[in-house]
């Protein structure tokens, strides 16, 4: 999977959007017509929607774990 910035004049693939596509998403070997082409606005909206589904977890704080486990011994 890769995301490329487009230089060609392609229409955005999202529903009723009539903007010019800025980004193309797909396999590195796919042709342009087999890729998802998105304008800047639709890309930002898609990013916001994905960020609601996939929230990164905080890393485990190993320093505080040693202090807590050390005080229990």
LINPEWO-V738205 format. One record per residue. N is the residue number from 1. RES is the residue in one small letter. BURIAL is # if it has 24 or more other C-alpha atoms within 12 Angstrom, else .. Layout:
# LINPEWO-V738205
{{N | RES | BURIAL} {N | RES | BURIAL}}
This chain:
# LINPEWO-V738205
{{1 | x | .} {2 | x | .} {3 | x | .} {4 | x | .} {5 | x | .} {6 | x | .} {7 | x | .} {8 | x | .} {9 | x | .} {10 | x | .} {11 | x | #} {12 | x | #} {13 | x | #} {14 | x | .} {15 | x | .} {16 | x | .} {17 | x | .} {18 | x | .} {19 | x | .} {20 | x | #} {21 | x | #} {22 | x | #} {23 | x | #} {24 | x | #} {25 | x | #} {26 | x | .} {27 | x | .} {28 | x | .} {29 | x | .} {30 | x | .} {31 | x | .} {32 | x | #} {33 | x | .} {34 | x | .} {35 | x | #} {36 | x | #} {37 | x | #} {38 | x | #} {39 | x | #} {40 | x | #} {41 | x | .} {42 | x | #} {43 | x | #} {44 | x | .} {45 | x | .} {46 | x | .} {47 | x | .} {48 | x | .} {49 | x | .} {50 | x | .} {51 | x | .} {52 | x | .} {53 | x | .} {54 | x | .} {55 | x | .} {56 | x | .} {57 | x | .} {58 | x | .} {59 | x | .} {60 | x | .} {61 | x | .} {62 | x | .} {63 | x | .} {64 | x | .} {65 | x | .} {66 | x | .} {67 | x | .} {68 | x | .} {69 | x | .} {70 | x | .} {71 | x | .} {72 | x | .} {73 | x | .}}
